[in-house]
Amino acid sequence: MSAPFERVLFVCTSGKTCPTQGSEAIHAALKEACFAAGLGDSVRVNKSGCFSQCGHGPMVVAFPAGRWYAGVRIEDVPELVEAEIREGKPLERLLHRPAKAGKNVCTPGAEPGTVAPFVLRARPADPPTRP
């Protein structure tokens, strides 16, 4: 059996910065563009949790290709659908190229690798156990 969808686009709509950078509108525009192109049965556009790339968004991740896109804007949606979905090729100018693997948090609009003005809080340490 094949997968229910040939491709899936995940749009970060949570976290500290993507929602403030228009990710909900990107999600809606991608979904609309895919349906308008007749791709509703082969492409799924999903909202996603945080990708820990705060400040680089809105972020979109394409599967099964595993390509990450950063700073996606409404005006990029038609080109992204054409390249990634129709042609199966990366949209080079929007590819996310982090400086390192893992979390890559920066000030929104700043050059990648800069320090964010906020700190992502770690889970508090467990209290010591009593003997």
C-alpha positions as CSV (number, residue, x, y, z in Angstrom):
1,M,0.0,0.0,0.0
2,S,1.3,3.5,-0.8
3,A,1.1,6.4,1.6
4,P,-2.2,8.3,1.8
5,F,-0.4,11.5,0.6
6,E,2.6,11.8,-1.7
7,R,3.9,14.9,0.0
8,V,3.3,16.7,3.3
9,L,4.1,20.3,4.1
10,F,4.5,21.1,7.8
11,V,4.2,24.8,8.8
12,C,5.4,25.8,12.2
13,T,2.4,27.7,13.8
14,S,3.6,27.7,17.4
15,G,6.7,28.6,19.3
16,K,7.9,32.1,20.2
17,T,8.4,33.6,16.7
18,C,6.7,31.8,13.8
19,P,3.2,32.8,14.9
20,T,4.3,36.5,15.0
21,Q,5.9,36.2,11.6
22,G,2.7,35.2,9.7
23,S,2.9,31.4,9.9
24,E,-0.9,31.0,10.1
25,A,-1.3,32.9,6.9
26,I,1.4,30.8,5.2
27,H,-0.4,27.6,6.2
28,A,-3.7,28.9,4.8
29,A,-2.1,30.1,1.6
30,L,-0.2,26.8,1.0
31,K,-3.4,24.8,1.7
32,E,-5.4,27.0,-0.7
33,A,-2.7,26.9,-3.4
34,C,-2.5,23.1,-3.2
35,F,-6.3,22.7,-3.5
36,A,-6.5,25.3,-6.3
37,A,-3.9,23.3,-8.2
38,G,-5.9,20.1,-7.8
39,L,-3.4,18.6,-5.5
40,G,-5.7,18.1,-2.5
41,D,-5.7,14.3,-2.8
42,S,-1.9,14.0,-3.0
43,V,-0.6,16.8,-0.8
44,R,-1.3,17.4,2.9
45,V,-0.6,20.8,4.5
46,N,-0.4,20.6,8.3
47,K,0.2,22.9,11.1
48,S,3.1,21.9,13.2
49,G,4.7,22.5,16.6
50,C,7.9,24.4,17.0
51,F,10.9,23.3,15.0
52,S,13.4,25.1,17.4
53,Q,14.5,27.4,14.6
54,C,13.0,30.5,16.3
55,G,13.6,33.7,14.4
56,H,14.2,32.0,11.0
57,G,10.5,31.7,10.2
58,P,8.0,31.2,9.1
59,M,9.4,27.7,8.8
60,V,8.0,25.1,6.4
61,V,9.3,21.5,6.2
62,A,8.6,19.3,3.1
63,F,8.3,15.6,3.3
64,P,9.3,13.1,2.1
65,A,12.2,15.2,0.7
66,G,13.1,16.4,4.2
67,R,13.8,20.0,3.0
68,W,13.5,22.9,5.4
69,Y,12.5,26.3,4.2
70,A,13.0,29.5,6.2
71,G,11.5,33.0,6.0
72,V,8.6,31.9,3.8
73,R,6.3,34.8,2.8
74,I,2.9,34.8,1.2
75,E,4.4,35.9,-2.1
76,D,6.7,32.8,-2.1
77,V,3.8,30.3,-1.9
78,P,3.1,29.9,-5.6
79,E,6.8,29.4,-6.3
80,L,7.2,27.0,-3.4
81,V,4.3,24.9,-4.6
82,E,5.6,24.8,-8.1
83,A,9.1,23.8,-7.2
84,E,8.7,21.6,-4.2
85,I,5.3,20.0,-4.9
86,R,4.9,20.0,-8.7
87,E,8.6,19.6,-9.7
88,G,9.9,17.8,-6.6
89,K,12.9,20.2,-6.6
90,P,14.1,22.5,-3.8
91,L,13.4,26.2,-3.9
92,E,17.0,27.1,-3.3
93,R,16.6,30.7,-2.2
94,L,14.4,29.7,0.7
95,L,16.3,26.6,1.9
96,H,17.2,26.8,5.5
97,R,20.9,26.4,5.9
98,P,21.6,26.4,9.7
99,A,25.1,26.9,11.0
100,K,24.8,23.8,13.1
101,A,22.5,20.8,13.7
102,G,19.8,21.0,16.3
103,K,18.3,24.2,17.8
104,N,19.1,27.4,15.9
105,V,17.5,30.3,17.6
106,C,18.1,33.9,16.5
107,T,16.6,37.3,16.6
108,P,13.8,37.5,14.0
109,G,15.2,39.2,10.9
110,A,18.8,38.9,12.1
111,E,21.6,36.9,10.4
112,P,21.5,33.3,11.3
113,G,23.6,32.5,14.3
114,T,23.0,35.7,16.2
115,V,21.9,35.5,19.8
116,A,18.2,35.8,20.5
117,P,16.9,38.5,23.0
118,F,14.9,35.8,24.7
119,V,15.9,32.5,26.3
120,L,14.1,29.3,25.6
121,R,13.6,28.0,29.1
122,A,14.7,24.5,30.0
123,R,12.6,22.2,32.1
124,P,13.2,22.9,35.8
125,A,15.4,20.4,37.5
126,D,13.6,17.8,39.5
127,P,13.7,18.5,43.3
128,P,16.1,16.4,45.2
129,T,14.7,13.2,46.6
130,R,14.6,12.6,50.4
131,P,16.5,9.6,51.7
